[in-house]
Amino acid sequence: MSGHSKWASIKHKKGAADAKRGKVFTKIIKEITVAARMGGGDPDGNPRLRTVLAAAKQANMPADNITRAIKKGTGELEGTQYEEITYEGYGSGGAAIIVEAMTDNKNRTVGELRALFGKNGGNIGANGCVAWMFQKKGLILVKAEGNDEDELMELVMEAGGDDIKRVDEHFEILTSIESFESTRQCLEDKGIAMEVAELTQVPDNTVSVDEKTGRSLLKLMDLLDDHDDVQKAYSNFDIPEDVMAAIEANP
């Protein structure tokens, strides 16, 4: 099981708790605003907006929140102007980390992120220091229960998907950037519920870590994920199943 898959699963499990704190809504609203600013408020002509609106639907975001965010992006309503920034660095054990952020104050954000890395055994590096280890992909998670793997694979391959595999209680579907929307739309048309449908960063190789390092990395990733300016954080660490079981047994 790859570090990417494990982290995707962990983020999904903690999503309900985040939603209660308003974290998920805040991040989605920022993404809607930027997507509408860059590509217009019509999702039919704006694939990025269409993707984040699907995420908003999955998060049960109220329609009024979505409408206001779009209007702030298109300039119909006043709103904060966010800048997209990507940070790269390393965590404990040499694990590569990519952080995608949206901020209205770049100096504040980089200072806070640098402190998070430093206090948790890591450091922020120069642009490009780890990006070459990852590929941009589409990620879709579908519950394994009630779905036939062979039928799902046939649908995914016909829609242009790259790969499908079982990860814990889900099927993880990976696509190219170009075929992500067609794959997502195909599954939606077939009435197949998707628990996650987003663009992500997939590592070419993973770094296997022990329990101590795994705990440190999970703490750092959790802190990054909870930061208000961080939209997504990715890493290439791999926690063996027996080590993960030990961590979960004694949080």
C-alpha positions in Angstrom: 0.0 0.0 0.0 1.5 3.3 -1.1 2.1 6.2 1.2 -0.2 8.2 -1.1 -3.0 5.8 -0.8 -2.6 5.6 3.0 -2.6 9.3 3.4 -5.6 9.7 1.1 -7.5 7.2 3.2 -6.4 9.0 6.4 -7.5 12.4 5.1 -10.9 10.9 4.1 -11.5 9.4 7.6 -10.7 12.7 9.3 -12.9 14.6 6.8 -16.0 14.4 9.0 -14.2 16.0 12.0 -12.8 18.7 9.7 -16.3 19.5 8.4 -17.5 20.1 12.0 -14.8 22.7 12.4 -15.6 24.3 9.2 -12.2 23.5 7.7 -13.6 21.7 4.6 -16.0 24.4 3.8 -13.4 27.1 4.1 -11.0 25.3 1.8 -13.7 24.6 -0.8 -14.9 28.2 -0.8 -11.4 29.4 -1.5 -11.1 27.0 -4.4 -14.5 28.0 -5.8 -13.5 31.7 -5.6 -10.2 31.2 -7.4 -11.6 28.8 -10.0 -14.4 31.3 -10.8 -11.9 34.2 -11.0 -9.6 32.4 -13.3 -12.1 30.6 -15.6 -15.5 32.3 -15.1 -18.6 31.4 -13.1 -20.1 28.9 -15.6 -19.1 25.3 -14.6 -20.0 24.1 -18.1 -17.1 26.1 -19.5 -14.8 25.9 -16.5 -13.6 22.3 -15.7 -11.8 23.4 -12.5 -14.9 25.0 -11.2 -16.9 21.9 -12.2 -14.6 19.7 -10.2 -14.7 21.8 -7.0 -18.5 22.1 -7.3 -18.6 18.3 -7.2 -16.5 18.4 -4.0 -18.8 21.0 -2.5 -21.8 18.7 -3.3 -20.0 15.7 -1.6 -19.4 17.9 1.5 -23.1 19.0 1.6 -22.2 22.6 1.3 -25.3 24.9 1.2 -26.1 26.3 -2.2 -26.0 29.9 -0.9 -22.4 29.4 0.2 -21.5 28.2 -3.3 -23.3 31.0 -5.1 -21.6 33.7 -2.9 -18.2 32.1 -3.5 -18.7 32.1 -7.3 -19.9 35.7 -7.3 -16.8 36.8 -5.2 -14.7 35.1 -7.8 -16.3 36.7 -10.8 -16.3 40.1 -9.0 -20.1 40.4 -8.6 -19.5 40.5 -4.8 -16.5 41.9 -2.9 -14.2 39.3 -1.6 -10.6 38.5 -0.5 -8.1 38.0 -3.3 -6.2 34.8 -2.8 -2.8 33.9 -4.4 -2.0 30.3 -5.2 1.4 29.1 -3.9 3.1 25.7 -3.9 5.7 24.9 -1.2 8.0 21.9 -1.3 10.1 20.4 1.5 11.0 17.3 3.5 9.7 15.6 6.6 11.2 13.1 9.0 13.1 10.3 7.4 13.6 12.3 4.2 9.9 12.0 3.1 9.1 14.5 0.3 6.2 16.9 0.9 4.3 19.2 -1.4 1.9 21.8 0.0 -0.6 23.6 -2.1 -1.8 26.8 -0.5 -4.1 29.8 -1.1 -3.3 32.9 0.8 -4.0 36.6 1.0 -0.6 37.1 2.8 2.3 35.1 1.4 4.8 36.2 4.0 2.5 35.1 6.8 1.8 31.8 5.2 5.4 30.8 4.5 6.5 31.9 8.0 3.8 29.7 9.6 4.5 26.7 7.4 8.3 27.0 7.9 7.6 26.9 11.6 5.4 23.8 11.3 8.0 22.0 9.3 10.8 22.9 11.7 9.0 21.9 14.8 8.1 18.5 13.4 11.4 17.3 12.0 11.2 18.8 8.6 12.2 21.8 6.5 10.9 23.8 3.5 13.2 23.5 0.5 13.6 25.4 -2.8 10.9 25.2 -5.5 11.4 22.1 -7.6 13.3 20.2 -4.9 10.6 17.4 -4.7 8.1 18.2 -7.4 9.9 15.9 -9.8 9.1 12.9 -7.6 5.3 13.3 -8.2 2.8 13.2 -11.0 -0.4 15.2 -11.2 -3.3 12.8 -11.4 -7.1 12.6 -10.9 -8.1 10.6 -7.8 -11.6 9.1 -7.2 -12.5 6.9 -4.2 -15.5 4.6 -4.5 -16.8 2.4 -1.7 -16.0 -1.2 -2.4 -19.2 -2.4 -0.8 -21.9 -2.8 -3.4 -19.6 -2.3 -6.4 -18.2 -5.0 -8.6 -14.5 -4.5 -9.3 -14.6 -6.0 -12.8 -17.6 -3.8 -13.8 -16.1 -0.8 -12.3 -12.8 -1.4 -14.0 -14.6 -1.7 -17.4 -16.3 1.6 -16.9 -13.1 3.3 -15.7 -11.0 2.0 -18.7 -13.7 3.0 -21.2 -13.8 6.5 -19.7 -10.0 6.8 -20.1 -8.9 6.1 -16.5 -5.4 4.8 -15.8 -5.7 2.4 -12.9 -8.1 1.0 -10.3 -7.2 -1.0 -7.1 -8.6 -2.0 -3.8 -7.4 0.2 -0.9 -8.9 -0.8 2.5 -12.7 -0.4 2.1 -12.5 1.6 -1.2 -11.6 1.3 -4.8 -9.0 3.9 -5.7 -9.2 5.1 -9.2 -6.4 7.1 -10.8 -6.7 9.0 -14.1 -4.7 11.4 -16.1 -5.5 15.1 -15.8 -7.1 15.0 -19.2 -9.4 12.0 -18.5 -10.4 12.9 -14.9 -13.5 14.8 -15.8 -14.8 12.2 -18.3 -14.2 9.4 -15.7 -15.9 11.3 -13.0 -18.8 12.1 -15.2 -19.1 8.5 -16.4 -19.4 7.3 -12.8 -21.9 10.0 -11.9 -24.0 9.1 -14.9 -24.1 5.4 -13.8 -25.2 6.4 -10.3 -22.0 5.3 -8.7 -21.4 7.4 -5.5 -17.9 8.9 -5.2 -16.6 9.8 -1.8 -13.6 11.7 -3.2 -13.1 13.1 -6.7 -10.2 15.5 -6.9 -6.9 16.3 -8.6 -3.9 15.1 -6.6 -0.1 14.5 -6.6 1.0 10.8 -6.8 4.6 9.9 -5.9 6.6 7.9 -8.4 8.3 6.1 -5.5 7.6 5.8 -1.8 9.8 6.0 1.4 9.1 3.2 3.9 9.2 4.5 7.5 9.3 3.0 11.0 6.8 3.8 13.8 8.6 6.8 15.2 9.1 8.4 11.9 5.6 7.5 10.8 4.1 9.2 13.9 6.2 12.4 13.2 5.1 12.5 9.6 1.4 11.9 10.3 1.5 14.7 12.9 3.1 17.1 10.4 0.7 16.2 7.7 -2.2 16.6 10.0 -1.0 20.0 11.1 -0.5 21.1 7.5 -4.0 19.7 6.5 -5.6 21.8 9.3 -3.8 25.0 8.4 -6.3 27.6 7.1 -4.2 28.5 4.1 -3.3 24.9 3.0 -5.6 23.4 0.4 -3.9 20.1 0.0 -0.7 18.4 1.3 1.0 15.4 -0.3 3.8 13.1 0.7 5.6 10.0 -0.5 6.0 8.1 2.8 4.8 4.5 3.1 3.7 3.1 6.5 3.7 -0.7 6.5 0.4 -2.1 7.6 1.8 -3.6 10.9 3.4 -0.3 11.8 0.1 1.6 11.0 -1.8 -0.9 13.1 0.6 -0.1 16.1 0.1 3.6 15.6 -3.7 3.3 15.4 -3.7 1.0 18.5 -1.8 3.6 20.5 -2.5 7.1 19.1 
